[in-house]
Amino acid sequence: MLESANETIDSATEDVKDRKQVQSQRDFEPLLDTEEAARLLRMHPRTLRTKARRGSIPAVQVGKRWRFRASTLDRWLGKLAS
């Protein structure tokens, strides 16, 4: 009987872990590289890198490369427009 209860608990624990993993995958937003973000913003990639380096556009530097979140860029554009 104790083994059966432990198996039920283990099964429930695995279900919770699976649901959390699926939720975190849904919440994850892939990062755009410089080319993709530049295309989205309709500017030259070199201009985008310069703005990222100066801190005038929101970006994350991963090693030597710049990465951008589309949602962050959208909010940034909204602030510029208002």
TORDOLUM-666476 format. One line per 3 residues: number of its first residue (from 0); for each residue x, y, z of C-alpha. Coordinates in steps of 0.25 Angstrom, whole numbers, m for minus. Example, Ala and Ser with C-alpha at 12.3 -4.5 7.8 and 13.67 -1.06 7.14 Angstrom:
<pts>
0 = 49,m18,31; 55,m4,29
</pts>
This chain:
<pts>
0 = 0,0,0; 11,10,3; 18,7,m10
3 = 5,10,m17; 4,23,m10; 18,26,m14
6 = 16,23,m28; 4,32,m28; 12,44,m22
9 = 23,41,m32; 13,41,m44; 7,54,m39
12 = 21,61,m37; 24,57,m52; 11,63,m57
15 = 14,76,m50; 28,77,m55; 23,74,m69
18 = 13,85,m68; 23,95,m63; 32,91,m75
21 = 21,93,m85; 18,107,m78; 32,112,m78
24 = 33,108,m93; 21,116,m96; 26,128,m88
27 = 40,127,m95; 42,138,m106; 53,135,m116
30 = 64,145,m118; 65,152,m131; 79,154,m137
33 = 84,167,m143; 80,164,m157; 65,160,m153
36 = 64,172,m143; 69,181,m154; 59,176,m164
39 = 48,177,m154; 52,192,m151; 55,195,m166
42 = 69,200,m163; 83,195,m166; 89,185,m157
45 = 102,193,m155; 93,205,m150; 85,195,m141
48 = 99,190,m135; 103,204,m133; 91,208,m126
51 = 91,195,m117; 106,198,m113; 102,212,m109
54 = 90,208,m101; 80,216,m109; 73,203,m113
57 = 69,191,m104; 78,179,m107; 86,168,m100
60 = 100,165,m103; 103,150,m104; 118,149,m105
63 = 121,158,m117; 108,157,m123; 95,166,m121
66 = 82,160,m118; 68,166,m118; 54,163,m113
69 = 43,167,m122; 34,170,m111; 44,180,m105
72 = 47,186,m118; 32,188,m120; 31,195,m106
75 = 43,204,m109; 36,208,m122; 24,211,m115
78 = 31,220,m105; 38,228,m117; 24,230,m124
81 = 18,236,m111
</pts>
